[in-house]
């Protein structure tokens, strides 16, 4: 029988708008680490998994905790056909996941990332910093953190330069459906729009992204290259081409995974360096800390707050009996502050080691395919900031995205002092 010994408020979008409810997660990890949330009339009840060890256990057992049955978002999709229609790579299990992952995985091996992207990313970060830092004051999100990932994504997918900003905005709208700045078409209803239930995140932006991918596919016929979109057009699963819908879903996932999450990590990195000047000085004085600092940024930022799984059998987890069909939410943001794993977890430490964060998932088959490229972008930016600047200071309020899925920052005004 499900029990809820703690009274925990909603973990909805508005709860996260002004800051992450760390105190709530601390209480849950300590007193009720696998906590049942009763249905609220909007969505079905679900289990919140908050300890690091339990999040890793769920991630590494896809046979018991499925990505494919109900998808990976908290949203409840009533029609099973819509679940299937919206299925991306991350919403698959087993051999289907292996087949779909194999299509683009050659572009993301460590050797491929080093060979294909190191020089490009270094030149991109240098030119972006030249422009963004010139006046000494800037909005770091708009002028720096947004520019680098969308440019890399554009090159990765072979996207026309003039389309990249539009696609970034559609990605923002799709995954932050209740945010009035990012999603004016759905913010008034608080998120998913039932009229678009057959599209990603039940969002009109999901429909727009699919239509863009359809048009791009038609324009690229007979004009393929070595970019990842060309891999999708020529890739196979079970010996056949991807269907138009499968390609659309793959494309919409890459727009988010290749852009949004890295932007969030970079934004939190700059905020953390501004709020922890001693750590910025450590990094400046000891460049050998760069790999550790990169991992600490990922732990600290945790760009995605959670992902969902659905139980395929009755199972015990964290002292609770989870039933077949139950929705299970893995709170990465909580796991990355677990004091059982991270000493002094609320301290930003550029020399932290070990650092077994779950920013890319807890391992297993669903480990983030693009982790190497994201690390390269973060590490290169950190290195060049440390080489060029003596300090970073906040000059105004940090404006967060209204979302319990993504740890987004919309505005980050800073002043920098050059070497």
N, C-alpha and C positions, 0 to 999 in steps of 0.2 A: 504493500500500500504506500502511495506517495505521501510523504510528510513534509511540512514546511515549518520547522521550528522558528525560523526567523521571518520577521516582517520586512521585506525588502521592497522598496519602491520600484517603479518601472525603469527599466534600462532602455529607454527609448531615445529617439533623436534629440529631443529637447534636453534630456538629462545630461547629454554630452556637449551641448552647445557652449557652455561657459567653462568647461573643464571636465576632465575625466573623473568619475566618481571613485577615486582610489580608496577612500575610506570604506565605501561599501564593499569593494572587492577585498580589502584587507579583512573585513569582518567575515565575509563568505569563506575565504580561504581558511581562516582560523576556526570557524564554528560550523559551517555548513558548506563544504567545498563543492558538493554536487547538489545544487539547490533547485527545487521545483518551483517554477513560476506558474501560478494559476492562469487560465485563460482570461483575457481582459476584454473580450467582446470584439476585438479587432483581429487577434491572431490566437492560434492554439497555444496551450501551455507548453513549456519547454524546460529542459534541464540546463542550468548554467554550470559549466565546468570551469573552475577557477584556479586550481593548483597546477603547477608546472608538470608534475609527474602524471596527472590525470589527462591533461591536454595532450601530452606526448603519447600516452597509451591509446587515446581515441584516434589520434592521427595515424598511428602505426598499425591500426587494426581495421582496414577498410572493409573486410568481410563482415564485421559486426556493426561498424559505424559507416554507413554508406553515404557517399557524395551523390550518387545517381538517383536514389529513390525519391528524395524530395528536393534535390538541389542543394546549393551551399549557402543560400541567403536565408535570413530569418523569415522572410515573407512566405506565407502559406499560399500555394498555387492550387486552386480547387480542382482544375481540370487536368487529369493526367496527361492529356495530349499537349497541353501547354508546357508542362514540365519537360516533356520530350522535345517539343519544338524549341525550347529555350536552352537546350543542353549545350554547354561549352565543354572544353577540355577538362576544366576543373570539376564539372558536374558528371563525371564518368567514373566507372570503377573497372577493375579487372582488365581483361584483354582489350576491351574497347579503349580504355584509357591508354594502354600501352601502344595500341595502333595509332591513336590520334597524336600522342606525344612524340612518337617517332618521326612524324612528318617534318617537324621543325627543330627537333633536338640537335641536329648537326650544327645549326647556327649558334648554339649556346654552350658547346663544350668549352672547358677552360682554354684549350689551345685555339679554338676559333675566336673566342672573345679577345684573347691576347693579340692574335694575328690581325683580325679584321677591325678591331675597335680601339685599340690603345692610342694610336696616333690621332685618329679622328676625335676621340673624346678629349684628349689633351689640347688639341687645337681649338675645339669648341669651347671648352671651359676657359681657356686663356682669352679668347676673343670676347666671350660673354662677360668675364670679369673686367676686361678693359673698358667695356661700355658701361656696365652696371655700377662700377665703383668710382667712375671718373669724378663725379661731383661730391663724393663723400657722404651723401645721404641718398637713400633709396628705399623702395619697398622691395624687400628681398624676395618675396614670393613672385611678384609681377616681373621684376627685372632680371632675376637670376634663377630662382628655383623652378619657375615654370618654363624657362627658355631651354635649359639643358635637356631635360627628359623628352620634351615633345620633338626637339630636333633629332635626337637619337632615334626616337620612334619613327619619325618621318623617313629617316634613312633606312632603318630596319625594314620598313614595309614598302619602300619605294613610293612614298606619297608625294604628290605635287606640293611645292612649298606653300602655295596660296591656300591650300585646304587644311593645313596642320592646326592652325588656331581654332578653326571651326570644329574640328574633330576633338580637340582638347575640351572645348566648351560642352560638346555633346556628351563626352565621357563624364565631366563634372555633373551635368544635369542628370544623367542616368543613375549614378550611384549616390547622389545626395538629393533625392527627390523631394525632401521637405525643406530644403534650404532656399530661402526666398531670393538670394542672389544667384545661385547656381541653377535653380529649377523653378522659374516663375510660372511654368505651365502646370506644375503639380504641387507647389508649396502650399497653396490655399487649401488643398484637401489633405495635407500632411504626409504625402508620400505616394505610394503606388496608386495608379489609376486603373480601375477595373476594365476600362475601355481598351487598354493596351496590355491586357493580361497575357497575350500571346507573344509579347516582345520582352527583351531583357529588362528586368527590374520593373515590369509593368509601366514602362516609361515611354512617352512619345519620342524621347531622345533615342531609345533603343530601336524604335521603328526607323528613325532617321539614319542611324548608323547602319542598319541592315540595307536600307535603300542606297546609301552611299557605297557600301561594299558591292551591291549588285551592279551599280553603274561603273565602279572601278574594274570589276571583273570583265564587263563588256569592253571597256576601253583598253584593257590589257591583253585581250585575246590576240595572239600572234605577235605580241610585243613583250615577251617575258624576259626576265633577267635573273640575277642571283639574289634578289631580295626575298624576304620571307613571304610576302603576298604571292610571289611566283611559286614558292614552295607549296602554298595552300592550293593554288590552281592546278598544280601538277601532282600533288600528293595523293596517296591511296590509303584506304582502309579496307581490309578484307578483299584486296584486289580490285577495288572500284574507286572511281573519283569521288571526292567529297560532293555531296549534294549542295545546291545553292544555299540551303538553310544551314547546313553544317559549316560552310565557308563563312556565312554571315556571322554565325555565333563565334567562330574562331576569331574573326576579325574584331568583333566588339570586345571580346575578352582581352585581346592584345592591346587595344586602345587604352583600356584601363590598366592592365598589368604592366605595360611598357612605359606608362607615362605617369598616371596618378600616384602610384605608390612611391616611386622614386622622388617625385616632387615633394610629397609629404615628408619623406625622410630628410631631404635636403633642408626643408623649411625648419623642421625640428632641430636639425644640426646647428643651424645658424642661431636659432633662439637659445639653444643650450650653451653655445659658445659665448653668447652675449650675457647670459645670466650666470655663467661660471667662468669668469675671466681668468682665474687661476688655472683652469684646465686648458684654456686656449694657450696660455703661456707655456704650460708643460709641452703641448704639442709643437709649439713654435721652437722651443729649445731642444726638443728631442724628436726629430723626424722619424726615428725608428718606432715610435708609438703609433704610427699611422694605421697599420693593420688592426691593432687593438681598438683604436679610436673609431674606425669604421664599424666594427662590430658593436661598439657601445652606442653609436648613433642608431643602428638598427634596433637594438634592444630598447633604447630610450624612446625612440619615435614610435615603434610598432605601428607601421602605417595602416594596417587593417586591425581593427579592434577584435573582430571575431570572424569565424566561419561556422557553418552549420553542418551537422551530420544527422542521419536518421537511423535509428537502431533497427537491425534486421532480425534480431532475436532478443529474448530476455537475457539480461546480463547484469551483474552487479558492478558498480563503479563507485568508489569513494564511500562505501557503506550504504549506497542507495540501490534499490532494485529498479532498473530501467526496463521498460516493457517494449516488445516489438512494436515498431511504428512511432515511438516517442521521438520528439525533436530534441537534439542535443546541440548546445551552443558552446563552442570552445572559445573562451575569452583569452586571446593571446596577450592582450594588454594587462591582464591580471597575472598570467603565468610569468610574464617578463618582469614582474615586481615581487616574485615569490621569494621571501627571505630564506626559505629552505634551500634555495639554489643560488641566490645572489646576495652576497654580503652587502649590507647597507644599500638596499635596492633603490632607494630614492636619491642616491648620490650619483651624479653624472661623473664618470671616471674614465678618462681617455686611456688609462692603462689597465682597465679591468681584465683580469684573467683568473680563472677560466670564465668564459662567457657563453653559456649554452642557451642563448636566446632562441625564441621560436618565431621571430619576425618573418621567417620564410616557411613557417609550418614546423611541426615537430619531427620532421624526417619522414621516411617512408616514401611511397610511390607518388605522393602529391607534393613533394618538396618543390619549391618554386623553381621553374625551369630557367627563368631569367636572372637568377640570383647573382651570377658572375658579372653580368653586364651592369646590374644595379650597383654592386660593390665597386666596380670600376668607376662609375660616375661619381659615387659618394667619395671614394678615396681621392680621386683626382681633384675634386672640388675642395676637400679639406686641405690637401697638400698645398694647393695654390693660394688658398686663403691664408694659411699659416706663413707662406713665403712673402705675401704681399702686404699683410696687415699687422699692426701691433695691437689693435683692439676693435671690438664690435660692441656697440651700445644700442639698446632699444630706445627709440624716441617717441613711441606712442603705443597705444593698445594693440595687443595681438588679437586679431579677429579670427575666430574658429569657425569651421564648417559645422552646420547643424546636421550631425549624422552619428549614429551609434555603430556604423560599419567602418567608416574611414576616419582616420585621425588627421583631418585636413586643417590647414591654416590658409585663410583667404588673404590676410594682409599682415605684413611683418615689417613695420618701419624701423630702420636702423641707421645709425651713423657709424662710419668706419674711419679709422686713422691708418694712413699708409706708412709703410716702413721708411 
